[in-house]
Amino acid sequence: MSRLTKVYKTATAVDGISFAIRRGSITGLLGGNGAGKTTTIAMIMGLVQPTSGEVQVLGHRMPDEAADVLGRMNFESPYVDMPMRLTVRQNLTIFGRLYAVDHLKERIAELAAQLDLTDFIDRANGKLSAGQKTRVALAKALINDPELLLLDEPTASLDPDTADWVRGHLERYRERRGATVLLASHNMLEVERLCDRVIIMKRGRIEDDDSPAQIMARYNRATLEEVFLDVARGRDREAAQ
């Protein structure tokens, strides 16, 4: 993306940001509430029209060429519920049809086995636990075997064991598929574990962009959480050092 900007009336949500993501990498998108992360992801997906600037996804300009790329990407967030009255199987069937997935029954069975959904695949989505819903949401996000996976707080509200299991599956999927992953998360340990690169946003702008190790070294901090607090509280790198 190049000089991407989104203005809502008098509020600037994203302010002229530019970055490119290497294929096959996992990039963390960090920032406090209102930093512009969600708006950035929405513009990458072609759901929000930029005020100015350009977004290219897998070689196609968004949102003008969205039809050429949407089938090769997907999105997951625990904050976006699937229909509660439909069963897991029914939900996955609907999303699989939307993506025109070949051999859909077999694909659902494969994901059910990989993500341990078999015991509740015919249960209504509204009757699932938080951890079960997260695994179902991940199955939905992987239904079309995407090349680009956009994740918004994928392990929010999960217990440590389930969260670790989800992260492990994402790592294995990236390695097997060679997929590109953009991860927005407030879980700094998760970002340190998964991400090759971290982009830190504040008030719609990019504050820093590098590997987790390099960013922590610049701020003279032992963890990304400490860096996050420095940025959120307006403490610059020089003061941190």
BAFI-3210 file (N, C-alpha, C; in Angstrom, 3 decimals, decimal comma, padded with zeros to 6 digits):
// residues 241
n [1|2|3|4|5|6|7|8|9|10|11|12|13|14|15|16|17|18|19|20|21|22|23|24|25|26|27|28|29|30|31|32|33|34|35|36|37|38|39|40|41|42|43|44|45|46|47|48|49|50|51|52|53|54|55|56|57|58|59|60|61|62|63|64|65|66|67|68|69|70|71|72|73|74|75|76|77|78|79|80|81|82|83|84|85|86|87|88|89|90|91|92|93|94|95|96|97|98|99|100|101|102|103|104|105|106|107|108|109|110|111|112|113|114|115|116|117|118|119|120|121|122|123|124|125|126|127|128|129|130|131|132|133|134|135|136|137|138|139|140|141|142|143|144|145|146|147|148|149|150|151|152|153|154|155|156|157|158|159|160|161|162|163|164|165|166|167|168|169|170|171|172|173|174|175|176|177|178|179|180|181|182|183|184|185|186|187|188|189|190|191|192|193|194|195|196|197|198|199|200|201|202|203|204|205|206|207|208|209|210|211|212|213|214|215|216|217|218|219|220|221|222|223|224|225|226|227|228|229|230|231|232|233|234|235|236|237|238|239|240|241]
n.u [000,843|000,351|000,797|-001,654|-004,787|-007,524|-010,331|-012,886|-015,415|-014,461|-012,493|-009,407|-008,692|-006,754|-003,587|-001,920|-000,242|002,327|003,327|004,734|004,105|005,929|005,533|004,440|005,156|004,640|003,115|002,846|000,379|000,247|-001,118|-002,870|-006,360|-008,228|-006,056|-006,015|-005,857|-007,982|-009,388|-007,420|-007,142|-009,715|-009,633|-007,672|-009,069|-010,921|-013,320|-013,690|-013,531|-010,632|-009,767|-007,676|-004,676|-003,284|-004,066|-002,739|-003,354|-002,100|-001,212|-003,324|-005,357|-007,126|-010,268|-011,070|-010,396|-011,321|-012,831|-011,085|-009,412|-010,556|-011,341|-008,981|-008,188|-008,861|-010,600|-010,458|-011,972|-012,701|-014,656|-016,574|-019,449|-020,759|-023,905|-026,062|-028,043|-027,596|-025,929|-022,513|-021,600|-023,477|-022,929|-020,258|-020,699|-022,227|-020,375|-018,380|-019,670|-020,017|-017,416|-017,059|-015,926|-014,330|-015,319|-016,641|-017,807|-015,838|-013,765|-014,757|-014,882|-012,165|-011,151|-012,583|-011,425|-008,760|-008,996|-010,312|-013,173|-015,121|-016,737|-018,708|-019,766|-022,319|-023,725|-025,506|-024,194|-024,538|-024,488|-021,962|-018,777|-016,419|-013,836|-014,439|-015,954|-013,937|-012,263|-014,011|-014,391|-011,820|-011,744|-013,647|-012,227|-010,219|-011,426|-011,321|-008,694|-006,741|-004,406|-003,726|-004,152|-006,050|-006,038|-007,756|-007,193|-007,035|-006,934|-008,267|-009,701|-009,333|-008,332|-004,967|-004,028|-005,745|-005,326|-002,600|-002,715|-004,184|-002,377|-000,265|-001,457|-001,841|000,806|001,683|-000,040|000,761|003,377|002,886|001,209|002,487|001,442|000,556|000,347|-001,433|-001,535|-003,445|-003,173|-003,463|-002,041|001,014|002,952|002,066|002,461|005,255|005,973|004,867|005,387|007,333|007,819|006,945|004,551|003,951|001,281|-000,045|-002,491|-003,305|-000,962|002,258|004,400|006,635|008,527|009,663|011,614|010,559|012,709|014,540|013,022|012,559|015,200|015,807|014,200|015,278|014,164|012,884|010,661|007,914|005,598|006,442|007,529|005,193|003,776|005,480|005,183|002,407|002,195|003,603|006,361|009,405|011,923|014,516|014,260|013,619|015,968]
n.v [-001,176|002,299|005,455|005,478|006,661|007,393|009,236|010,073|012,147|014,625|013,264|011,630|008,444|006,766|007,748|008,417|006,070|003,733|000,565|-002,634|-006,115|-009,025|-011,964|-015,007|-014,386|-013,557|-010,849|-008,513|-006,242|-003,619|-001,558|000,832|001,100|002,677|003,264|002,776|000,278|-001,577|-000,195|-000,088|-002,840|-003,266|-001,713|-003,070|-005,395|-004,451|-003,510|-000,980|002,151|003,875|007,240|008,479|007,410|004,089|000,625|-002,553|-005,947|-009,121|-008,552|-007,152|-004,265|-002,750|-001,272|-001,881|-004,134|-006,223|-008,541|-010,234|-011,135|-011,745|-014,387|-015,588|-014,848|-014,412|-013,811|-013,531|-013,130|-013,085|-011,374|-011,216|-012,707|-015,794|-016,904|-017,705|-019,671|-021,556|-024,656|-025,700|-027,128|-026,272|-023,516|-023,538|-024,744|-022,817|-020,654|-021,950|-022,381|-019,749|-019,136|-020,833|-023,408|-026,337|-029,785|-029,642|-030,940|-032,789|-031,010|-029,669|-031,812|-032,380|-030,014|-030,144|-032,355|-031,470|-029,213|-030,106|-030,279|-032,154|-033,311|-031,432|-030,549|-030,605|-029,037|-026,108|-022,889|-020,908|-022,275|-022,922|-022,969|-020,288|-021,003|-023,073|-021,644|-019,996|-021,842|-022,708|-020,299|-020,018|-022,236|-021,406|-019,252|-020,587|-022,071|-021,762|-022,252|-020,024|-017,703|-015,320|-014,352|-012,634|-011,573|-010,674|-010,135|-013,036|-014,863|-013,795|-013,700|-016,387|-019,342|-020,029|-022,549|-023,254|-020,994|-021,268|-023,592|-022,728|-020,833|-022,519|-024,032|-022,055|-021,400|-023,815|-023,930|-021,688|-022,486|-024,829|-023,953|-021,749|-019,290|-015,807|-013,809|-011,391|-010,014|-008,600|-007,710|-007,528|-009,027|-009,289|-011,282|-013,236|-011,972|-011,671|-014,356|-015,280|-013,470|-012,269|-009,685|-006,428|-003,898|-000,857|001,146|004,427|006,765|006,670|006,671|005,255|004,275|002,694|000,093|-002,980|-005,968|-007,897|-008,213|-006,197|-003,876|-003,990|-003,735|-001,128|000,407|-000,269|-002,308|-005,286|-006,704|-006,779|-005,764|-003,806|-001,996|-001,339|000,042|002,220|003,513|003,999|005,761|007,900|007,982|008,450|006,814|007,713|008,672|006,296|004,893]
n.w [000,000|-000,568|000,706|002,093|003,063|005,194|005,826|008,012|007,875|009,907|011,172|011,032|010,322|009,242|008,254|005,703|005,357|004,409|003,316|002,467|002,308|002,695|000,806|002,276|004,843|008,367|009,635|012,200|013,251|015,212|017,851|019,874|020,896|018,393|016,820|014,117|013,013|012,419|010,439|008,485|007,851|006,852|004,532|003,109|002,600|000,867|001,761|002,676|001,193|000,345|001,251|000,010|-001,715|-002,333|-002,535|-002,979|-003,395|-003,509|-006,066|-007,194|-007,528|-004,924|-004,003|-006,574|-008,124|-006,651|-007,082|-008,339|-006,416|-003,922|-003,511|-002,853|-000,382|003,172|006,307|009,871|013,001|016,444|017,190|015,316|014,853|013,629|012,177|014,814|015,123|013,239|012,598|013,143|010,887|008,973|008,849|007,900|005,465|004,106|003,930|002,514|000,065|-000,727|-001,360|-003,429|-003,067|-004,074|-003,817|-001,272|000,998|001,679|002,255|004,522|006,305|006,484|007,693|010,079|011,292|011,539|013,194|015,381|015,527|015,344|017,368|017,888|015,520|014,473|016,172|017,254|016,534|018,456|020,842|021,549|023,279|024,066|023,192|021,378|019,481|018,488|017,185|015,223|013,829|012,830|011,148|009,282|008,218|006,921|005,005|002,236|001,706|001,899|000,366|001,520|004,790|007,071|010,330|013,235|016,432|017,077|019,220|021,346|024,583|025,062|026,889|028,057|027,084|024,912|023,311|022,699|021,214|018,961|017,899|017,227|015,195|013,263|012,658|011,519|009,325|007,834|007,164|005,665|003,553|002,606|003,076|003,423|006,294|008,080|011,156|013,606|016,894|020,485|022,134|023,197|023,634|021,919|019,455|019,499|019,360|016,900|014,780|012,034|011,548|012,742|012,699|014,100|014,974|015,575|016,216|013,548|012,082|011,154|013,629|014,092|012,452|012,003|012,732|015,604|017,450|016,693|017,088|019,880|020,729|019,857|021,516|023,866|025,410|027,005|026,243|023,877|024,934|026,736|024,922|023,522|025,532|025,883|023,384|023,367|025,482|024,682|024,908|023,511|021,401|022,034|024,648|025,907|025,592]
ca.u [000,000|001,127|000,200|-003,056|-005,443|-008,966|-010,882|-014,320|-015,822|-013,318|-011,558|-008,498|-008,464|-005,467|-002,980|-000,814|000,712|002,848|004,133|004,540|004,278|006,563|004,720|004,878|005,567|003,608|003,360|001,980|-000,094|000,004|-001,550|-003,966|-007,687|-008,277|-004,796|-006,236|-005,610|-009,176|-009,661|-006,403|-007,520|-010,928|-009,243|-006,979|-010,095|-011,791|-014,606|-013,725|-012,889|-009,688|-009,928|-006,602|-003,678|-003,500|-003,870|-002,640|-003,375|-001,769|-001,053|-004,553|-005,708|-008,372|-011,277|-011,505|-010,190|-011,591|-013,372|-009,978|-008,535|-011,255|-011,355|-007,650|-007,899|-009,945|-010,514|-010,964|-012,000|-013,693|-015,682|-017,557|-020,149|-021,522|-025,298|-026,099|-028,977|-027,078|-024,891|-021,162|-021,557|-024,262|-022,177|-019,107|-021,232|-022,592|-019,171|-017,707|-020,375|-019,700|-016,080|-017,066|-014,925|-014,528|-015,364|-016,865|-018,018|-014,527|-012,996|-015,278|-014,438|-010,730|-010,974|-013,123|-010,412|-007,569|-009,283|-011,004|-014,559|-016,012|-017,693|-019,790|-019,969|-023,753|-024,308|-025,725|-023,065|-024,836|-024,339|-020,553|-017,934|-015,565|-012,771|-015,026|-016,281|-012,696|-011,816|-014,944|-014,064|-010,589|-012,118|-014,276|-011,183|-009,344|-012,265|-010,906|-007,243|-006,326|-003,007|-003,586|-005,033|-006,098|-006,494|-007,977|-007,269|-007,548|-007,001|-008,838|-010,590|-009,091|-007,413|-003,621|-003,843|-006,430|-004,649|-001,355|-003,101|-004,549|-001,145|000,473|-002,103|-001,552|002,202|001,751|-000,726|001,636|004,488|002,408|000,581|003,267|000,499|000,922|-000,556|-001,410|-002,107|-003,680|-003,323|-002,980|-001,285|002,394|003,674|001,624|003,139|006,671|006,124|004,437|005,628|008,659|007,896|005,906|004,248|003,266|000,513|-000,587|-003,242|-003,386|000,359|003,191|005,415|007,837|008,326|010,886|011,448|010,360|013,990|015,119|012,218|012,844|016,543|015,792|013,579|015,989|013,160|012,999|009,441|007,113|004,605|007,073|007,586|003,817|003,456|006,251|004,557|001,077|002,312|004,329|007,781|010,116|013,037|015,663|014,000|013,683|017,374]
ca.v [000,000|003,520|006,698|005,149|007,599|007,313|010,298|010,023|013,524|015,423|012,379|010,870|007,130|006,303|009,009|008,364|004,993|002,944|-000,612|-003,826|-007,324|-010,107|-013,185|-016,099|-013,877|-013,184|-009,465|-008,034|-004,862|-003,273|-000,202|000,912|001,325|003,912|003,515|002,655|-001,089|-002,180|000,515|-000,539|-004,177|-003,133|-001,220|-004,175|-006,332|-003,817|-003,206|000,453|002,900|004,866|008,639|008,653|006,354|002,884|-000,696|-003,698|-007,232|-010,225|-008,014|-006,529|-003,029|-002,810|-002,317|-001,972|-005,482|-007,141|-009,807|-011,078|-011,527|-012,106|-015,835|-016,042|-014,312|-014,608|-012,984|-014,175|-012,339|-013,598|-010,354|-011,329|-013,971|-016,429|-017,094|-018,508|-020,793|-022,564|-025,519|-025,484|-027,668|-025,402|-022,276|-023,791|-025,030|-021,542|-019,905|-022,693|-022,110|-018,371|-019,168|-021,824|-024,415|-027,650|-030,921|-028,930|-031,872|-033,316|-029,920|-029,460|-032,953|-032,199|-028,961|-030,634|-033,230|-030,682|-028,231|-030,797|-029,807|-033,271|-033,593|-030,444|-029,984|-030,480|-028,239|-024,715|-022,018|-020,172|-023,129|-023,289|-022,189|-019,306|-021,709|-023,777|-020,641|-019,541|-022,869|-022,666|-019,099|-020,308|-023,131|-020,555|-018,448|-021,453|-022,923|-021,630|-022,440|-018,718|-017,281|-014,196|-014,532|-011,441|-012,003|-009,599|-010,691|-014,400|-015,669|-012,995|-014,348|-017,823|-019,771|-020,177|-023,801|-023,148|-019,967|-021,851|-024,560|-021,957|-020,274|-023,612|-024,377|-020,979|-021,559|-024,966|-023,579|-020,788|-023,266|-025,763|-023,265|-020,598|-018,175|-014,535|-013,558|-010,094|-010,281|-007,495|-008,341|-006,840|-010,009|-009,062|-012,555|-013,876|-011,301|-012,042|-015,751|-015,578|-012,484|-011,950|-008,233|-005,734|-002,508|-000,227|002,319|005,317|007,877|006,531|006,720|004,201|004,733|001,886|-001,014|-003,778|-007,247|-007,693|-008,062|-004,885|-002,846|-004,035|-003,203|000,321|001,012|-000,780|-003,029|-006,746|-007,283|-005,894|-005,082|-002,584|-001,077|-000,891|001,050|003,424|004,188|004,456|006,858|009,001|007,982|008,162|005,856|008,329|008,695|004,916|004,465]
ca.w [000,000|-000,732|001,203|002,311|003,971|005,323|006,651|008,274|008,178|010,363|011,877|010,177|010,918|008,714|007,808|004,756|005,667|003,284|003,625|001,645|003,107|001,945|000,733|003,134|006,149|009,333|010,043|013,261|013,162|016,611|018,153|020,820|020,328|017,622|016,111|012,681|012,561|011,821|009,181|007,527|007,401|006,038|003,206|002,434|002,155|-000,111|002,381|002,898|000,114|000,863|000,853|-000,975|-001,640|-003,136|-001,918|-003,879|-002,698|-004,412|-007,412|-007,686|-006,861|-004,166|-004,153|-007,968|-008,657|-005,539|-007,582|-008,775|-005,319|-002,690|-003,352|-002,443|000,940|004,127|007,505|011,081|014,221|017,400|017,404|014,235|015,079|012,571|012,602|016,034|015,058|012,312|013,150|012,618|009,528|008,097|008,655|007,029|004,131|003,483|003,564|001,453|-001,195|-001,121|-001,949|-004,511|-002,728|-004,671|-002,878|-000,016|002,113|002,062|002,852|005,879|007,110|006,703|008,691|011,344|011,885|011,875|014,239|016,464|015,540|015,045|018,441|017,941|014,190|014,223|017,249|016,874|016,860|019,675|022,020|021,680|024,181|023,383|022,499|020,240|018,469|017,860|016,246|014,089|013,060|012,096|010,053|008,268|007,576|006,121|004,163|000,834|001,641|001,389|000,262|002,449|005,940|007,904|011,646|014,192|017,786|016,889|020,445|022,431|025,564|025,148|027,919|027,486|026,357|023,619|022,523|022,196|020,175|017,769|017,330|016,599|013,930|012,308|012,221|010,610|008,079|007,076|006,618|004,634|002,431|002,164|003,114|004,047|007,405|008,748|012,474|014,531|018,207|021,675|022,904|022,755|023,588|020,684|018,350|019,562|018,937|015,537|013,716|011,504|011,437|013,495|012,340|015,223|014,565|016,589|015,632|012,098|011,448|011,533|014,563|013,920|011,515|011,975|013,416|017,043|018,148|016,395|017,748|021,310|020,932|019,675|022,691|025,039|026,181|026,955|025,680|023,038|025,776|027,232|023,779|023,272|026,541|025,559|022,247|023,762|026,444|024,075|025,261|022,259|021,504|022,681|026,076|026,384|025,635]
c.u [000,882|000,304|-001,307|-003,653|-006,943|-009,441|-012,386|-014,754|-014,597|-012,256|-010,723|-008,177|-007,119|-004,852|-001,724|000,210|001,113|003,614|003,796|004,842|004,850|005,677|005,322|005,305|004,358|003,978|002,354|001,641|-000,551|-000,434|-002,700|-005,295|-007,723|-007,012|-004,950|-006,062|-006,800|-009,523|-008,673|-006,765|-008,744|-010,600|-008,474|-007,994|-011,026|-013,154|-014,792|-012,938|-011,914|-010,056|-008,874|-005,588|-004,108|-003,221|-003,789|-002,546|-003,161|-001,752|-002,260|-004,896|-007,081|-008,937|-011,689|-011,419|-010,433|-012,070|-012,266|-009,167|-009,269|-011,303|-010,041|-007,253|-009,066|-009,605|-011,075|-010,885|-013,034|-014,818|-016,752|-018,219|-020,793|-022,952|-025,424|-026,978|-028,516|-026,022|-023,540|-021,080|-022,302|-023,533|-021,014|-019,561|-021,586|-021,354|-018,382|-018,348|-020,107|-018,338|-015,961|-015,990|-015,282|-014,531|-015,589|-017,058|-016,692|-013,673|-013,460|-014,836|-012,949|-010,465|-011,483|-012,117|-009,197|-007,793|-010,123|-012,435|-015,573|-017,092|-018,869|-020,119|-021,456|-024,492|-024,472|-024,574|-023,288|-024,662|-022,891|-019,853|-017,090|-014,451|-013,271|-015,364|-015,033|-012,188|-012,716|-014,646|-012,780|-010,865|-012,777|-013,228|-010,285|-010,113|-011,822|-009,406|-006,562|-004,815|-002,707|-004,623|-004,915|-006,741|-006,606|-008,208|-007,744|-007,673|-007,559|-009,792|-010,399|-008,176|-006,054|-003,423|-004,489|-005,749|-003,357|-001,638|-003,434|-003,297|-000,335|-000,125|-001,830|-000,128|002,328|001,077|000,153|002,778|004,030|001,950|001,477|002,438|001,118|-000,123|-000,334|-002,205|-002,222|-003,966|-002,835|-002,182|000,169|003,211|003,323|002,352|004,620|006,885|005,894|005,074|007,100|008,909|006,724|005,787|003,433|002,590|000,061|-001,230|-003,182|-002,071|001,228|004,287|006,716|007,502|009,625|010,585|011,222|011,672|014,593|014,347|012,500|014,227|016,556|015,210|014,247|015,015|013,310|011,796|008,741|006,054|005,181|007,193|006,201|003,430|004,218|005,581|003,215|001,144|003,204|005,786|008,580|011,315|014,219|015,493|014,103|015,123|018,144]
c.v [001,230|004,732|006,557|006,049|007,332|008,363|010,088|011,408|014,320|014,569|011,584|009,548|006,553|007,471|008,783|007,275|004,233|001,748|-001,722|-005,038|-008,426|-011,345|-014,291|-015,675|-013,729|-011,807|-009,065|-006,571|-004,461|-001,828|-000,242|001,072|002,674|004,218|003,439|001,261|-001,674|-001,511|000,096|-001,911|-004,104|-002,614|-002,279|-005,165|-005,741|-003,467|-001,711|001,134|003,919|006,277|008,999|007,540|005,111|001,629|-001,744|-004,971|-008,335|-009,756|-007,311|-005,300|-003,156|-001,406|-002,583|-003,387|-006,543|-008,504|-010,774|-011,646|-012,047|-013,610|-016,413|-015,523|-014,611|-013,876|-013,747|-013,209|-012,936|-012,607|-010,375|-012,695|-014,483|-016,663|-018,112|-019,740|-021,893|-023,411|-025,158|-025,951|-026,752|-024,079|-022,481|-024,091|-023,740|-020,768|-020,621|-022,466|-020,692|-018,296|-020,192|-022,898|-025,745|-028,731|-030,419|-029,865|-032,432|-032,251|-029,652|-030,593|-032,841|-031,154|-029,397|-031,525|-032,421|-029,791|-028,794|-030,287|-030,945|-033,477|-032,624|-029,847|-029,840|-029,788|-026,793|-023,837|-021,273|-020,968|-023,568|-022,429|-021,208|-019,988|-022,453|-022,798|-020,144|-020,558|-022,916|-021,457|-019,300|-021,250|-022,357|-019,769|-019,273|-022,259|-022,899|-021,766|-021,143|-018,526|-016,135|-014,347|-013,303|-011,817|-010,810|-010,215|-012,152|-015,222|-014,887|-013,832|-015,858|-018,139|-020,044|-021,438|-023,731|-022,130|-020,508|-022,833|-023,838|-021,387|-021,355|-024,000|-023,316|-021,078|-022,704|-024,652|-022,675|-021,566|-024,172|-025,046|-022,191|-019,338|-016,952|-014,223|-012,139|-010,227|-008,995|-008,096|-007,398|-007,788|-009,964|-010,347|-013,320|-013,287|-011,659|-013,459|-015,928|-014,709|-012,330|-010,448|-007,619|-004,306|-001,926|001,050|003,124|006,505|007,874|006,536|005,561|004,801|003,968|000,676|-001,789|-005,142|-006,982|-007,444|-006,685|-003,764|-002,825|-003,468|-001,681|001,034|000,568|-001,481|-004,527|-007,404|-006,266|-005,162|-003,785|-001,546|-000,485|000,215|002,340|004,222|004,777|005,688|007,996|009,090|007,574|007,256|006,436|008,357|007,290|004,449|005,187]
c.w [000,000|-000,307|001,427|003,392|003,981|006,313|006,782|008,755|008,613|011,063|010,878|010,862|010,495|007,955|006,974|005,015|004,399|003,833|002,639|002,515|002,227|001,967|001,591|004,524|007,066|009,879|011,110|013,066|014,563|016,752|019,125|020,114|019,620|016,850|014,602|012,129|011,816|010,496|008,105|006,967|006,498|004,639|002,424|001,869|001,098|000,433|002,607|001,789|000,717|000,412|-000,190|-000,763|-002,409|-002,327|-003,016|-003,052|-003,714|-005,866|-007,986|-006,859|-006,198|-004,005|-005,598|-008,524|-007,589|-006,020|-007,994|-007,624|-004,081|-002,451|-002,872|-001,062|001,866|005,411|008,695|012,247|015,163|017,663|016,316|014,360|013,794|013,076|013,735|015,919|014,116|013,002|012,548|011,170|008,553|007,818|007,693|005,600|003,400|003,044|002,474|000,099|-001,679|-001,798|-003,080|-004,296|-003,382|-003,580|-001,442|001,172|002,620|002,744|004,288|006,800|007,450|007,787|010,061|012,057|012,356|013,094|015,376|016,635|015,511|016,103|018,467|016,574|013,835|015,370|016,772|017,353|018,176|020,947|022,246|022,723|023,378|022,595|021,274|019,115|017,753|016,853|015,012|013,210|012,253|010,932|008,921|007,495|006,660|005,083|002,710|000,653|001,173|001,322|001,223|003,543|006,836|009,232|012,575|015,571|017,776|018,164|021,627|023,278|025,649|026,319|027,279|026,658|024,967|022,728|021,919|021,076|018,870|017,101|016,616|015,260|012,875|011,782|011,228|009,276|007,218|006,412|005,481|003,380|001,838|002,176|003,771|005,115|007,925|010,031|013,279|015,899|019,297|022,561|022,428|022,709|022,318|019,483|018,326|019,042|017,442|014,460|013,335|011,564|012,199|012,976|013,478|014,736|015,781|015,889|014,103|011,373|011,922|012,406|014,418|013,058|011,398|012,583|014,900|017,788|017,931|017,075|019,250|021,612|020,824|020,900|023,995|025,989|025,986|026,315|024,789|023,852|026,327|026,116|023,506|024,260|026,297|024,445|022,652|024,663|025,947|024,448|024,032|022,501|022,276|024,191|026,670|026,519|026,731]
res [m|s|r|l|t|k|v|y|k|t|a|t|a|v|d|g|i|s|f|a|i|r|r|g|s|i|t|g|l|l|g|g|n|g|a|g|k|t|t|t|i|a|m|i|m|g|l|v|q|p|t|s|g|e|v|q|v|l|g|h|r|m|p|d|e|a|a|d|v|l|g|r|m|n|f|e|s|p|y|v|d|m|p|m|r|l|t|v|r|q|n|l|t|i|f|g|r|l|y|a|v|d|h|l|k|e|r|i|a|e|l|a|a|q|l|d|l|t|d|f|i|d|r|a|n|g|k|l|s|a|g|q|k|t|r|v|a|l|a|k|a|l|i|n|d|p|e|l|l|l|l|d|e|p|t|a|s|l|d|p|d|t|a|d|w|v|r|g|h|l|e|r|y|r|e|r|r|g|a|t|v|l|l|a|s|h|n|m|l|e|v|e|r|l|c|d|r|v|i|i|m|k|r|g|r|i|e|d|d|d|s|p|a|q|i|m|a|r|y|n|r|a|t|l|e|e|v|f|l|d|v|a|r|g|r|d|r|e|a|a|q]
***
